[in-house]
């Protein structure tokens, strides 16, 4: 529990009213640790204080001083011990139970857990004024509080408490810094995971969809056998095979700018091809035309095929060719999606400097690019201007931490743009 103050210490001005018992809380419906109906006998309190390791070495009269000048709070169930932003007046000994501490804006993630035998709350020499987090017991709890108005008398009665309190304060500062850094890393990791899940979802979905559709194109034995029987001669078959080889590459060799106009142009081309297929008695032309249109197959090539094979062969030949185009397109989709996934995984490894030493020579430009790659889902509607200095020398540093710095800076810039 020695960490709690570090997580919750704030420097707001102290209220004028510092008397009375520990704040009981004012939120309706909440259960709070309160003063017991019957105070515990002093010998029992002294025995409980003897179980606190930090107090080892105190004299019997010093234990009695603590028991006589402290007030108790108890609860037989989970209860609130202190509330965020409420004034903090007391040093607290946890004699029984556990206290979970978390901030309201951090969800259910606990900053610290204070267990029986710990010393927490406001200590002598502390600048703590208000609670910066909530403390709630996990079950039954027994607390002993010493009000800040008793601190001068406490240090006179038990001189060793001065050194003990200073040691606890130093430990709290270190523990709080460590916990705060871990919390920041968890938040950054959560954002990064959200970006990655979005970025990986697209290629993974595309690969899955293409694989499912590809399965229906693989088993074409019966279709190919029927097509083979339709050719009247070996020469006609060779003419068809020669045509397919040239047609397969026709889309790749389409002149630059052929796709200008996007889906509208492709839709018009699809309608044109469907009309041609219907005119040549190709069954279900509206299911064949899309594959030909996506491949940028020119109508002149279909006319050429019509002159190379007989009219009885043409419908089956065109349908089989369209199926092959579809299959090739799906294979390309799977390969491209898999490649994108591997690129993202590679970027993750480089971003986190996985399997590398903590300190190494870092190329700042590459480090920045990896951060941009992982934040790509949030940058799609933005223009990113890169202006890296030529011939930048590498710097020796913590690569993973630098990656987190770039990520935080870029995310701040994204949020600032609205």
Secondary structure, 3 states (H helix, E strand, C coil): CCCHHHHHCCCCCCCCCCCCCCCCCCCCCCCECECCCCCCCHHHHHHHHCCCHHHCCCCHHHHHHHHHHCEEEEECCCCEEECCCCECCEEEEEEECEEEEECHHHCCCCCEEEECCCEEECCCCCCCCECCCEEEECCCEEEEEEEHHHHHHHHHHCCHHHHHHHHHHHHHHHHHHHHHHHHHHHHHHHHHHHHHHHHHHHHHHHHHHHHHHHHHHHCCHHHHHHHHHHCCCHHHHHHHHHHHHHHHHHCCCCCCCCCCCCHHHHHHHHHHHHHHHHHCCCCCHHHHHHHHHHCCCCHHHHHHHHHHCCHHHHHHHHHHHHHHHHHHHHHHHHHHHHHHHHHHHHHHHHHHCCCCCCEEEECHHHHHHHHHHHCHHHHCCCCCCCCCCCCCCCEEEEHHHHHHHHHHHHHHHHHHHC
